[in-house]
Amino acid sequence: MKKLVTETGIDGKMAMRVRLIGFVVATLALGGCSTLDGTARETRQQEAVQAQLAALAAPDQDVATARLRPEDGCYWYRHAGRVETTELPLRTPGGQQICAPSET
């Protein structure tokens, strides 16, 4: 550290700040390269569920906005009408509501 101070003319506090900033930048740069396994796994599961819902659902329903409601255990999607946007139950071509399997 003394060598750095004498060669560059930087005082000790400034040298520590430069080191700290370098450490923070390196940590952030390396942290941005990693992915979280849990997040990637959740994304794959959501994509698989949406693919299954798309196969089960009747046409003209926005499966991309479908979500599972905990109150009834069924899937609902967001329908954007001309006047308002409402949530409607996701249904099969036969008219049955699509629900998650119950855990017993």
N, C-alpha and C positions, 0 to 999 in steps of 0.2 A: 504494500500500500504506500509506503514511503517513496518507493521508486516511482509509482504513478503520480504522486503529488509533486515530486521534484521535477519529473520530466515534463509534465503538462502544466504545471503551475496551478493546479486545482487544489483547494483546501480539502481537509478530511471530510467535512460535512457534505460537500458537493460530490466527492468521490463516492460516498455511501449512497447518496441520492441516485447517482448515475447507475450504480450497481443494482439498487432496488428497482429502479425503473426497468432496467434490462431484464431482471428476474421476472417482474410482473408481465412484461411484454412476451417473454419466452413462454411463461406459464399459460397465458391466454392463447397464444398461437398454437401450442401443443394441445391444449384443451379443446380447441375448436376442431381438431382433426378426429377426435374420438366420437363414437356414437354410444348411446345408452342402450344396452341390450333389452331392457324392459320396454323402452319406447318403441324400438324396432319390432319387438314381439307383439306389442299391442296393435301396432299398425297392421301387421300381417293378419292378426286375428280379426280386426275390423274389416279388412279387405275380404277375408274369407266369408265373414258373416254377410257382408253386402252382396257378394256373389251368390250366396245361397238365397238371400231375400229376393234378389232380382230373378232368380229361377222360379221362385214360388209365387211372386206377386203378379197380379193382373197388370196388363199394360196401362199406360197413362197415369202411373203413380211415380212420384219422385223418390226412388229408393235411396238416392244419395243423401237425402235429408232424414231418412228413417232413424228413429231412436227407440230404445226399449224403455217403456214407462214402468217404473217400479210399482206404481199403484195397482196395475192390473196384469203386469207381466207380458203385455202385448206390444207389438211394434206400431208406431204412429209415424206418419210422414207429414211434411209441411206442404199444404196445397195453396198455391198463390192464385187466387181468383182475381177477377177484374176489380172487385170492390174491397175485398179483405183477404188476408192470409190467415188460414186456420190449420189446425192439426187434425188430420183424419186418420182413422185406423187403416193400417196396411192390410189389404185383402187379397185373397187368391182369386183366380178367374171364376171360381164357383161361388164367391161371395163370403167365404169364411175369413174371419180375422186371423192374422198370423201372430201367434204368440210363442214365447220361448217355452221350452219344455220345463215343466214344474219339477223342482227338486224335492223329492220325498225321501 
